[in-house]
Amino acid sequence: MHPSELKRAGPAASVVLFNKPYGVVCQFSPHPGRQTLRDFLPQRSIYPAGRLDADSEGLVVLTANGALQNAIAGPRSKLLKVYCVEVEGIPGAQALERLRGGVALSHCTTRPAQARLIDEPPWLWPRVPPIRLRRAIPTAWLELGLTEGRNRQVRHMTASVGFPTLRLVRNAVGIWTLDGLAPGEWRELEANLPAARPLPSGLRAGNPASTVHRRPR
């Protein structure tokens, strides 16, 4: 299903936007020694439309609608996902061009991506636990926009061009963003939004006003 078909998913299709904290496993089933989605979300009939690994943070979109889920995260999807990435070292023009042109990995060549250097996002929360930094090696922040979502793809891409990922935060999927969501918070929205529109690099579109939910104390 192509992202342009998102609007056809039906009025009953809703999405949950969740800001996944570091260390949380992106599944509802129990995981020994780890928190999972069930520790934060009361819904049990929704599923992630594109996962984040445990050591990544940020936006996870969940839905009970299979067609909508496939339109967001299926192999034919072209929906733009935007990541803020802290890397070890400072990438130069050559590394950025390699990321933009598609990176040859051991198992595939990635699609062309958006890539640019940015300042550390002012809205970003401190990571818990903090990252171990090496004093002799500087770090930099990248904004990467991808239209695919292979397992640990961003980490493989930055490592392949010589700049290992230290911190990875997904802040947008289509027009849906992290705006207004602290780690562990979620909100529910109707899915008949124009989510097929890509989010241009550097633009943070806002989510419609809705109730933000926090994990019960």
Secondary structure per residue as TSV (DSSP state, phi and psi in degrees):
chain	resnum	aa	ss	phi	psi
A	1	M	-	360.0	125.4
A	2	H	-	-78.2	148.2
A	3	P	G	-55.7	-25.5
A	4	S	G	-64.5	-13.3
A	5	E	G	-92.8	5.1
A	6	L	G	-56.7	-37.4
A	7	K	G	-66.2	-18.9
A	8	R	G	-87.6	2.9
A	9	A	G	-68.2	-15.6
A	10	G	-	104.1	149.9
A	11	P	T	-65.5	-21.9
A	12	A	T	-79.2	-11.2
A	13	A	-	-77.2	121.2
A	14	S	E	-124.2	160.6
A	15	V	E	-124.3	151.0
A	16	V	E	-111.4	127.9
A	17	L	E	-101.8	123.2
A	18	F	E	-127.2	133.5
A	19	N	E	-93.4	98.4
A	20	K	E	-75.7	122.7
A	21	P	-	-72.8	162.2
A	22	Y	T	-58.5	139.2
A	23	G	T	88.7	-11.1
A	24	V	-	-83.9	130.3
A	25	V	B	-80.9	132.5
A	26	C	S	-82.7	63.5
A	27	Q	S	-155.9	160.1
A	28	F	S	-92.1	-25.4
A	29	S	S	-69.3	150.0
A	30	P	-	-60.7	149.3
A	31	H	B	-134.7	121.6
A	32	P	T	-54.6	124.0
A	33	G	T	75.7	6.9
A	34	R	B	-131.4	148.4
A	35	Q	-	-75.9	150.0
A	36	T	B	-128.7	-178.0
A	37	L	G	-59.4	-31.4
A	38	R	G	-66.8	-17.0
A	39	D	G	-77.1	-11.4
A	40	F	T	-123.4	-32.0
A	41	L	-	-110.6	128.8
A	42	P	-	-77.4	-20.4
A	43	Q	-	-68.7	144.5
A	44	R	S	-123.8	0.1
A	45	S	S	-114.2	20.0
A	46	I	-	-116.1	159.6
A	47	Y	E	-138.9	148.8
A	48	P	E	-65.3	133.6
A	49	A	S	-98.1	76.4
A	50	G	S	101.4	117.7
A	51	R	-	-94.7	166.4
A	52	L	-	-121.9	139.1
A	53	D	-	-68.9	166.3
A	54	A	T	-60.3	-34.8
A	55	D	T	-92.0	14.2
A	56	S	-	-109.6	159.5
A	57	E	E	-127.2	167.2
A	58	G	E	110.2	-153.2
A	59	L	E	-72.4	124.4
A	60	V	E	-121.0	126.5
A	61	V	E	-98.8	128.9
A	62	L	E	-124.5	147.4
A	63	T	E	-156.1	157.9
A	64	A	S	-95.2	-5.3
A	65	N	-	-90.6	113.2
A	66	G	H	-63.8	-39.9
A	67	A	H	-65.7	-40.3
A	68	L	H	-66.9	-41.5
A	69	Q	H	-59.1	-42.7
A	70	N	H	-68.8	-35.8
A	71	A	H	-65.8	-30.9
A	72	I	H	-80.9	-43.9
A	73	A	H	-124.8	1.7
A	74	G	S	-67.0	163.7
A	75	P	T	-62.4	-22.4
A	76	R	T	-93.4	-1.9
A	77	S	-	-66.1	141.5
A	78	K	-	-116.8	17.7
A	79	L	-	-68.0	131.7
A	80	L	-	-77.0	129.4
A	81	K	E	-112.9	130.8
A	82	V	E	-112.6	133.3
A	83	Y	E	-125.7	141.5
A	84	C	E	-102.4	125.0
A	85	V	E	-129.8	122.5
A	86	E	E	-92.2	127.4
A	87	V	E	-122.1	158.3
A	88	E	E	-84.2	123.3
A	89	G	S	95.9	177.2
A	90	I	-	-121.8	105.3
A	91	P	-	-63.2	139.0
A	92	G	-	-97.5	-173.0
A	93	A	H	-60.1	-37.6
A	94	Q	H	-65.7	-43.4
A	95	A	H	-63.9	-41.4
A	96	L	H	-63.7	-39.9
A	97	E	H	-66.1	-35.9
A	98	R	H	-63.8	-41.4
A	99	L	H	-64.4	-39.9
A	100	R	H	-69.8	-32.1
A	101	G	H	-87.6	-9.7
A	102	G	-	105.2	127.8
A	103	V	-	-105.0	130.0
A	104	A	B	-80.8	111.2
A	105	L	-	-101.2	176.3
A	106	S	S	-64.9	-28.4
A	107	H	S	-113.1	-6.4
A	108	C	-	-172.0	171.7
A	109	T	B	-113.8	127.2
A	110	T	-	-73.3	156.9
A	111	R	-	-67.6	156.4
A	112	P	-	-54.4	144.0
A	113	A	-	-129.9	161.1
A	114	Q	E	-84.2	137.4
A	115	A	E	-152.0	130.1
A	116	R	E	-156.5	153.8
A	117	L	E	-77.0	140.1
A	118	I	E	-136.8	165.4
A	119	D	-	-75.1	161.0
A	120	E	-	-57.1	127.4
A	121	P	-	-58.5	128.3
A	122	P	T	-68.0	-19.5
A	123	W	T	-87.4	-3.5
A	124	L	-	-75.9	137.9
A	125	W	-	-85.7	156.8
A	126	P	-	-65.9	139.1
A	127	R	-	-80.3	142.0
A	128	V	S	-124.0	116.1
A	129	P	S	-74.9	160.3
A	130	P	-	-67.7	158.9
A	131	I	-	-74.7	140.5
A	132	R	-	-83.0	113.4
A	133	L	-	-103.1	147.8
A	134	R	-	-96.9	122.3
A	135	R	T	-58.6	-32.6
A	136	A	T	-81.6	-8.2
A	137	I	S	-118.4	120.2
A	138	P	-	-71.6	164.5
A	139	T	E	-125.3	162.8
A	140	A	E	-144.1	161.8
A	141	W	E	-111.7	137.2
A	142	L	E	-118.1	150.0
A	143	E	E	-108.8	121.2
A	144	L	E	-117.0	132.5
A	145	G	E	-116.0	118.4
A	146	L	E	-118.4	148.9
A	147	T	S	-111.0	23.5
A	148	E	-	-146.8	169.4
A	149	G	-	-147.6	62.8
A	150	R	-	-72.1	160.8
A	151	N	T	-58.6	121.4
A	152	R	T	54.3	33.8
A	153	Q	H	-62.3	-46.4
A	154	V	H	-60.3	-43.3
A	155	R	H	-62.8	-41.8
A	156	H	H	-65.1	-39.3
A	157	M	H	-65.6	-49.9
A	158	T	H	-67.8	-36.1
A	159	A	H	-65.5	-36.8
A	160	S	H	-64.8	-31.4
A	161	V	T	-94.4	8.7
A	162	G	T	96.4	14.9
A	163	F	-	-135.5	89.0
A	164	P	-	-59.7	142.6
A	165	T	E	-75.8	131.1
A	166	L	E	-101.3	-37.8
A	167	R	E	-145.4	138.9
A	168	L	E	-134.0	121.4
A	169	V	E	-129.1	119.4
A	170	R	E	-87.3	123.1
A	171	N	E	-115.2	-2.8
A	172	A	E	-157.3	143.7
A	173	V	E	-133.6	110.1
A	174	G	T	62.0	-130.5
A	175	I	T	-90.8	-5.2
A	176	W	E	-79.7	134.7
A	177	T	E	-133.8	177.3
A	178	L	-	-81.2	-2.1
A	179	D	T	-49.6	126.1
A	180	G	T	81.4	3.2
A	181	L	-	-113.8	116.8
A	182	A	-	-81.0	163.1
A	183	P	T	-53.5	131.7
A	184	G	T	89.6	-5.7
A	185	E	-	-95.7	157.3
A	186	W	E	-146.8	158.8
A	187	R	E	-142.4	155.1
A	188	E	E	-112.7	135.6
A	189	L	E	-133.3	156.5
A	190	E	E	-71.9	143.8
A	191	A	S	-90.7	0.5
A	192	N	-	-86.9	43.8
A	193	L	S	-93.8	159.7
A	194	P	-	-75.4	60.5
A	195	A	T	-72.4	-11.4
A	196	A	T	-74.7	-16.7
A	197	R	S	-69.3	127.3
A	198	P	-	-69.7	155.3
A	199	L	-	-96.2	111.1
A	200	P	-	-58.5	149.2
A	201	S	T	-56.4	131.3
A	202	G	T	90.4	-5.4
A	203	L	-	-104.6	130.2
A	204	R	-	-112.9	98.6
A	205	A	-	-75.3	146.6
A	206	G	-	-87.5	153.0
A	207	N	-	-83.5	148.2
A	208	P	-	-58.7	152.1
A	209	A	S	-60.2	132.6
A	210	S	-	-164.3	169.9
A	211	T	-	-76.8	132.3
A	212	V	-	-94.2	132.6
A	213	H	B	-111.5	141.4
A	214	R	-	-116.1	159.5
A	215	R	-	-60.9	131.9
A	216	P	-	-58.4	138.5
A	217	R	-	-82.1	360.0
